[in-house]
Amino acid sequence: MLHKNDLILRAATGQPVSRIPVWLMRQAGRILPEYRAIRNRLSGFVELVRTPELAAEVTIQPVDILDVDAAIIFSDILVIPEAMGLPYQMVEKKGPYFPTTIKTMDQVKQLKVADPETDLHYVLDAIRLAKKELAGRVPLIGFAGAPWTVFAYMIEGSGSKTFSKARGMLYKEPELSHNLLEKITLSTIAYLKSQTQAGADLIQIFDSWAGILPKSHYLTFSLPYIQRICQAIENVPVTVFAKGAQFAMPEIGKTSCATIGLDWQMDIQYTRQLLGPEKTLQGNLDPCVLYASNQDIARCTRKMIDAFGTQRYIANLGHGVYPDTKVDAVKCFIETVKNYEL
Amino acid sequence: MLHKNDLILRAATGQPVSRIPVWLMRQAGRILPEYRAIRNRLSGFVELVRTPELAAEVTIQPVDILDVDAAIIFSDILVIPEAMGLPYQMVEKKGPYFPTTIKTMDQVKQLKVADPETDLHYVLDAIRLAKKELAGRVPLIGFAGAPWTVFAYMIEGSGSKTFSKARGMLYKEPELSHNLLEKITLSTIAYLKSQTQAGADLIQIFDSWAGILPKSHYLTFSLPYIQRICQAIENVPVTVFAKGAQFAMPEIGKTSCATIGLDWQMDIQYTRQLLGPEKTLQGNLDPCVLYASNQDIARCTRKMIDAFGTQRYIANLGHGVYPDTKVDAVKCFIETVKNYEL
């Protein structure tokens, strides 16, 4: 499909852009009163994820309200374990919770490889609806969690500062770990292929818990599975966002992804120099800058762009926008990117 | 005082050792049934911290039971905000909670610089009692939080995955931030000096939340205050443990500390090569290794020592030992270190 605004696709594929494209991780969410109005009508977050009409509506909201250069489908990385047979709940103010967690190889064997058309049809329906409503205004980003990050929740059962159970499993049961990662990877590949068939124009892989693994474990238990996914998704550009994994940037740079997301702590110059002109970079303003004055937001945003350069670059935050961020601050960030002269 | 076992002091000051000294962060704590027995008699964690006889008793337990080469005084980094006028509670299974947090410069002005002899006498009493009971068997480590980490709790009010309020304060109110960090630093210097006068033989500074700051902020809002503390503590060796701050290792190496703690993700060879023979290194086994078999624990421990070398080195974990770790696993780690042939 042709897009009226294809800046993000051009940047991701290394074509010259007339201005820098910009979007925000978690742009469809609690920062927008329009989102909260819909969310408050429902029983919970999971109901919103499973209702395609409403998921599509909140996906479009930031395009209408913030004028960002891409939409990202409203969903959650934990729909994959659920489709594999391990359901989760989203507990208000606490985050995800799995009533059952994976402890044994028998449990791993009982999990199935997700069939997106039956188990995740609600996400695909939401993508089709969002594409229809977007009508080519901007591209739509699909996404999934990296296998290690999804694994971490399936073992730990909830968010955690240390994910010590999940990390411990890698030492205690490497074979079980690889078996589970394999099943998650096959599920994720099928899921992301279905997303692109339903209309997703780019794919982002979120490795939210990359940053708690020692490097040797990251290179053994996370990155190879990410690379398998990158290789399997051939028709659209893939972004890898491995939060906290500056230590593995040389190896991430060797995957076949088009774009690499940087978190707010990563070193822009080091990464650009390391990866050269073959990769697009995305990121990485500290979301906390958006608590400052508009003058400071504009200053920090321009400084960030000075470091990234204007080509092979997609402006974003270095983490999902925090829920208590003011919409005006987000708009100031977006405007500053758009007004940056090439 | 002369110690029967002064291995850790020799290692910290760069003298040759006949075998590698070993202790564990959080060794005095929930892993020991003997600790839990005492803890369960009390109303809570804070009561234990404030009762010198019992704090001294749990300080000694790991020396008796695990045969480690150092004791560390049982206390908490948040006694400093309390002594400054901002009390905290420890909520079971949730962690620290401050009923009031710092939001304004007026509040900062109302805080006092802690006077250890009056406000923190219970810690000093515990140190004196522990020293007496240790009777020179092994050295006693005193400690405090790094000013940034203490600041983070005083602004945020509790633990947090993002510490977005605390990080946001650095952008919004840099002057307030520096004022508060200054007061925490003065309090900490007075506190640590009192600890050494009461008998602490080494000091460790815990910068538990170093790893969430962008490098420029770390170098502005954290490390200069740590250096002030290192310079002020002249009579005993100081260890800096800045969790997650591999990115600032060159700068940490330039502080006047004797020993640098490595977390489980930090690169041993890189750090050793960077810092050369002027600093002692401490760490850094992934605490999750202790969930594996004794055979794997021994193998991973030996591999770690191979990388660190045997001199200018103190064996430890790369994070506090996790509460559900088996005592036998801890003993296997300690034995493996002690049996490593120089």
Interface residues (C-beta under 8 A of the other chain):
Chain A: G159 K161 T162 S164 R167 G168 L170 Y171 K172 G211 I212 L213 P214 K215 Q246 F247 W264 Q265 D267 D286 P287 C288 V289 Y291 A292 S293 D296 C300 H319 Y322 D324
Chain B: G159 K161 T162 S164 R167 G168 L170 Y171 K172 G211 I212 L213 P214 K215 Q246 F247 W264 Q265 D267 D286 P287 C288 V289 Y291 A292 S293 D296 C300 H319 Y322 D324
